[in-house]
Amino acid sequence: MSINTSIFADALIANFGFFAGVPDSLLKDFCAALNDKLSPDKFVTTVNEGSAVAMCAGYTLATGLPGVVYMQNSGLGNAINPLLSLNDALVYRIPVLLVIGWRGEPDVKDEPQHKKQGLVTRELLNVCGIPWRVLSDVADIKWAYNEFEKNNSPVAILVKKDAFSKYEKIYTNKNELAREAAIEAVIDSLNCDYRIVSTTGMISRELYALREKRGESHNRDFLTVGAMGHSSAISLGLAMSLPDTKIICFDGDGAVLMHMGAMATIGSLKVKNLIHVVFNNEAHDSVGGQATVAGNVNLTEIAKSCGYSSACCVKNVMDLKNAVSVGCVEEGLHFIEIKVALRTDTDLMRPSDDLENLKNAFSKLKKEADK
């Protein structure tokens, strides 16, 4: 039986004054309730999980009260540094409650990118010395406080699939261009030898579905189904190693923000065959539609300041096709930001192929070209 999301959120709010994190599909109802019940200075969507831990540490330093970090278990990798070198009992003893969506839970069907993380989540917490339990009811909040009193350091609650009751919230933006149409427009404009690296979530799924719809091979596409925020770095590695091939990075605003320092590295290396395309809907569309901070950030100007050869922001198919065509013809490092709408439905296929087979087909294409 699922936990009443509104009641659990109210109980947490009564005991904790500050919430920060990165949304997860298992926590979307939980986050929606907090979003409705808290002011923006008490509920913050951060660019990555490590930043959320650090923000909560700042809150605790100011108030003496623990904060709450919400995340998917894949975000533990981003969070472990501050958890162990800042919050831990051997360092500053700064308590924080981690509410973690348990993707890839053993014996529960999930996507392949979550399998390993799901298997080792409990062991990771154990190795880090972070007490944990699986969410069962509101009484777990009292357990967390009892643990704080023992060690004054982080504790974690793991949230299983369907643990929370439904809490409806509709997120919107003002953009009209559908992301699927934008992806197709980019592909139609690629009149050169190219490879695509697509980011985590809906973008990779939409690219895969489009290839299926058009009866096209997937061997030019590398789907970054995990490793959120790292598609641009993968693209950079490819661009440096395949200087005669155009590398197209399909990125999302949430992913760019998560590891935005990669743009500085890309710009500093001045590769001449990379087109960095960011589909910006100002939301974490794949996990519920929660807003990112991209609406307050000028990604195009950031790209220019990082050293990209050209950078533009487009809102329609014609301007998008023109920008991609220029990027294909002209050498340099090109940045194209596309303002797109949120997806209005979740009925979208997932890759049915084995991921290793997709990777091998992608690599084989280069080997065949070298013959």
C-alpha positions in Angstrom: 0.0 0.0 0.0 1.4 3.4 -1.0 2.1 6.2 1.5 -0.2 9.3 1.4 2.2 11.7 -0.3 0.6 14.9 1.2 0.6 13.6 4.7 4.2 12.4 4.5 5.3 15.8 3.0 3.5 17.7 5.8 5.3 15.5 8.4 8.7 16.2 6.8 8.0 19.9 6.6 7.0 20.0 10.3 10.4 18.5 11.2 12.7 20.0 8.5 13.0 23.5 7.3 14.9 23.2 4.0 14.7 20.8 1.0 17.1 20.7 -2.0 17.9 18.1 -4.6 17.5 16.7 -8.1 14.2 15.2 -9.1 13.7 11.5 -9.8 10.7 9.7 -11.3 10.1 7.7 -8.1 9.9 10.9 -6.2 7.9 13.0 -8.6 4.7 12.9 -6.5 6.8 13.7 -3.4 8.5 16.6 -5.1 5.2 17.9 -6.5 3.7 18.0 -3.0 6.7 19.8 -1.6 6.7 22.3 -4.5 3.1 23.2 -3.7 3.6 23.4 0.0 6.9 25.3 0.3 8.2 28.7 -0.9 11.0 28.8 -3.4 13.5 29.6 -0.7 12.7 26.4 1.2 12.4 24.0 -1.8 15.2 24.2 -4.3 16.0 22.2 -7.4 19.8 22.2 -7.6 22.0 21.5 -10.7 23.4 18.3 -9.1 23.1 16.3 -5.9 26.5 17.4 -4.4 25.3 21.0 -4.6 22.2 20.0 -2.7 24.2 18.4 0.1 26.3 21.6 0.3 23.3 23.9 0.3 21.7 21.9 3.2 25.1 22.1 5.0 24.9 25.9 4.7 21.4 25.9 6.1 22.5 23.7 9.0 25.4 26.0 9.8 23.0 29.0 9.9 20.2 27.4 11.8 21.5 24.3 13.6 18.7 22.3 11.9 19.2 19.4 9.4 18.0 19.7 5.8 16.6 17.2 3.4 18.3 16.2 0.1 16.1 14.3 -2.5 17.7 12.4 -5.3 17.8 9.3 -7.5 20.3 6.7 -6.3 22.4 7.5 -9.4 23.0 10.9 -7.8 25.0 9.3 -5.0 28.1 9.6 -7.1 27.7 13.3 -7.2 26.9 13.5 -3.5 29.5 11.3 -2.0 32.3 13.9 -2.0 30.5 16.4 0.3 28.9 13.7 2.3 32.2 12.2 3.2 34.5 15.2 3.3 32.1 17.7 4.7 29.1 16.1 6.6 30.7 13.0 7.9 31.2 12.2 11.6 35.0 12.3 11.1 34.9 15.8 9.7 32.2 18.4 10.6 29.3 16.2 11.8 26.6 18.0 9.8 23.4 16.0 9.7 21.3 15.7 6.6 18.4 13.4 5.6 18.8 11.8 2.2 15.5 10.8 0.5 16.7 8.5 -2.3 14.7 7.0 -5.2 15.8 3.3 -5.4 16.0 2.8 -9.2 17.2 -0.7 -10.2 16.0 -2.3 -7.0 16.9 -6.0 -7.2 14.2 -8.2 -8.6 12.2 -5.2 -9.8 12.0 -4.5 -13.5 13.8 -1.3 -14.5 16.0 0.2 -17.3 19.5 -1.3 -17.9 21.3 1.8 -16.8 19.9 1.4 -13.3 20.8 -2.2 -12.7 24.3 -1.8 -11.3 23.4 1.2 -9.2 20.3 -0.5 -7.8 22.4 -3.6 -6.8 25.0 -1.6 -4.9 23.0 1.3 -3.4 22.7 -0.3 0.0 26.3 -1.4 0.0 27.4 2.2 -1.0 25.5 3.6 2.0 27.0 1.0 4.3 30.5 1.7 3.1 30.0 5.4 3.6 28.7 4.7 7.1 25.3 6.2 6.4 22.5 4.5 8.3 19.5 3.8 6.1 16.1 2.1 5.9 13.5 1.6 3.3 10.6 4.0 3.6 7.5 2.4 5.2 5.5 5.2 6.9 5.7 8.5 8.6 7.4 6.9 11.6 10.6 6.8 9.6 11.0 10.5 10.2 11.3 9.8 13.9 13.9 7.1 13.2 16.0 9.6 11.2 16.0 12.0 14.1 17.0 9.3 16.5 20.0 8.5 14.2 20.9 12.2 14.2 21.0 12.2 18.0 23.4 9.2 17.9 25.9 10.5 15.3 24.9 14.0 14.2 25.7 12.9 10.6 23.8 11.9 7.4 21.1 9.3 7.3 19.2 7.9 4.3 15.7 6.7 3.4 15.3 4.6 0.3 12.1 5.0 -1.7 10.8 2.0 -3.7 8.8 2.2 -6.9 5.2 3.2 -6.2 5.9 4.0 -2.6 4.0 7.3 -2.8 0.4 8.0 -3.7 -0.4 10.1 -6.8 -0.1 13.8 -6.4 -1.1 15.6 -9.6 0.8 18.6 -10.7 1.0 20.0 -14.3 4.2 21.8 -15.4 4.2 24.0 -18.5 6.4 26.5 -20.4 5.7 29.0 -23.1 7.6 27.3 -25.9 5.7 25.9 -28.9 8.2 23.8 -30.8 7.9 20.1 -30.0 11.3 18.5 -29.1 10.6 15.5 -31.4 10.1 17.9 -34.4 13.3 19.7 -33.5 15.3 16.4 -33.3 13.9 15.4 -36.8 14.8 18.9 -38.2 18.4 18.5 -37.0 18.7 15.0 -38.5 17.2 16.2 -41.8 19.8 19.0 -41.9 22.9 16.9 -41.4 24.4 16.7 -44.9 27.8 15.5 -43.7 29.4 12.4 -42.2 28.3 12.6 -38.6 27.8 10.8 -35.3 25.2 11.8 -32.6 25.7 11.5 -28.8 22.3 12.0 -27.1 21.8 12.7 -23.5 19.9 10.9 -20.7 16.1 10.6 -20.7 13.5 11.6 -23.3 15.9 13.0 -25.8 17.6 9.6 -26.3 14.3 7.8 -26.3 12.8 10.2 -28.9 15.9 9.9 -31.1 15.6 6.1 -30.9 11.9 6.2 -31.7 12.5 8.5 -34.6 15.0 6.1 -36.2 12.5 3.3 -35.8 9.7 5.3 -37.3 11.9 6.2 -40.3 13.3 2.7 -40.7 16.8 4.0 -40.2 19.8 2.3 -38.5 20.8 3.3 -35.0 24.5 2.9 -35.7 25.3 6.6 -36.0 23.8 7.3 -32.5 25.3 6.8 -29.1 22.5 6.9 -26.5 23.8 8.1 -23.1 21.0 6.4 -21.2 22.8 7.0 -17.9 25.7 9.3 -16.8 23.5 12.4 -16.8 25.4 15.5 -17.7 28.3 13.8 -19.4 27.1 13.6 -23.0 29.1 16.7 -23.9 32.3 15.2 -22.5 31.7 12.0 -24.5 31.2 14.1 -27.6 34.4 16.0 -26.9 36.3 12.7 -26.7 34.8 11.6 -30.0 35.5 14.9 -31.7 39.1 14.9 -30.7 39.5 11.3 -31.9 37.5 11.6 -35.2 38.6 15.0 -36.5 37.1 14.4 -40.0 33.6 13.5 -38.7 31.0 15.9 -37.4 30.1 15.1 -33.8 26.6 16.2 -32.8 25.8 16.4 -29.1 22.1 16.3 -28.3 21.9 17.7 -24.8 19.2 18.9 -22.4 19.1 21.9 -20.2 19.1 19.9 -16.9 22.0 17.8 -18.1 24.1 20.8 -19.2 23.5 22.5 -15.9 24.5 19.4 -13.9 28.1 19.5 -15.2 28.3 22.8 -16.9 32.1 23.0 -16.4 32.4 20.6 -19.3 31.5 23.5 -21.6 34.6 25.4 -20.4 36.8 22.4 -21.2 35.2 22.0 -24.6 35.7 25.7 -25.5 39.3 25.6 -24.3 40.3 22.7 -26.6 38.9 24.5 -29.7 37.8 21.3 -31.6 36.6 22.1 -35.1 34.0 19.4 -35.7 31.5 19.6 -32.8 28.0 20.9 -32.8 26.6 21.1 -29.3 22.8 21.2 -29.5 20.8 21.9 -26.4 17.1 21.2 -26.3 15.9 23.6 -23.6 12.5 23.2 -22.1 13.5 24.6 -18.7 12.5 21.3 -17.1 13.5 17.8 -15.9 11.0 16.4 -18.4 12.0 12.7 -18.0 11.2 12.6 -14.3 8.0 14.6 -14.0 8.6 18.1 -15.6 10.0 19.9 -12.5 11.5 23.2 -13.5 15.3 23.6 -13.9 17.0 27.0 -13.4 17.6 27.2 -17.2 14.9 29.9 -17.5 17.2 32.2 -15.5 20.4 31.3 -17.4 21.5 32.5 -20.8 23.2 29.3 -22.1 24.0 30.9 -25.5 26.0 33.6 -23.9 27.7 31.1 -21.6 28.8 29.1 -24.7 30.2 32.3 -26.2 32.2 33.1 -23.1 33.5 29.5 -23.0 35.1 30.0 -26.4 32.6 28.3 -28.8 33.1 29.6 -32.4 29.5 30.4 -32.8 26.4 30.3 -30.5 22.7 31.0 -31.2 19.3 30.4 -29.8 16.4 29.4 -32.0 12.7 28.8 -31.6 11.5 27.5 -34.9 12.3 24.7 -37.4 13.5 27.1 -40.2 16.1 28.8 -38.0 17.2 25.5 -36.5 17.8 24.0 -39.9 19.8 27.0 -41.0 22.0 26.9 -37.9 22.6 23.1 -38.3 23.5 23.6 -42.0 26.0 26.3 -41.1 27.5 24.0 -38.5 27.9 21.2 -41.0 29.7 23.4 -43.5 31.8 25.6 -41.3 34.7 24.3 -39.3 34.6 25.2 -35.6 32.8 24.6 -32.4 29.1 25.5 -32.7 26.4 25.8 -30.0 22.7 25.8 -30.8 20.1 26.3 -28.1 16.6 25.3 -29.1 13.6 26.5 -27.0 11.2 23.5 -26.9 7.9 22.7 -25.3 7.5 20.1 -22.5 6.3 16.7 -23.6 2.6 16.3 -23.0 2.5 12.5 -22.9 4.6 9.7 -21.6 3.7 7.1 -24.3 7.2 6.8 -25.8 9.1 3.6 -26.6 12.4 2.8 -24.9 15.4 1.2 -26.7 14.6 -2.5 -27.3 18.1 -3.3 -28.4 20.8 -4.5 -26.0 22.9 -1.5 -25.1 26.2 -3.3 -25.7 25.0 -4.2 -29.2 24.1 -0.6 -29.9 27.6 0.5 -28.7 29.3 -2.1 -30.9 27.3 -1.0 -33.9 28.3 2.6 -33.3 32.0 1.6 -33.0 31.8 -0.7 -36.0 30.7 2.1 -38.3 34.1 3.8 -37.8 36.0 0.6 -38.4 34.1 0.0 -41.6 34.9 3.6 -42.8 38.6 3.0 -42.2 38.7 -0.1 -44.5 
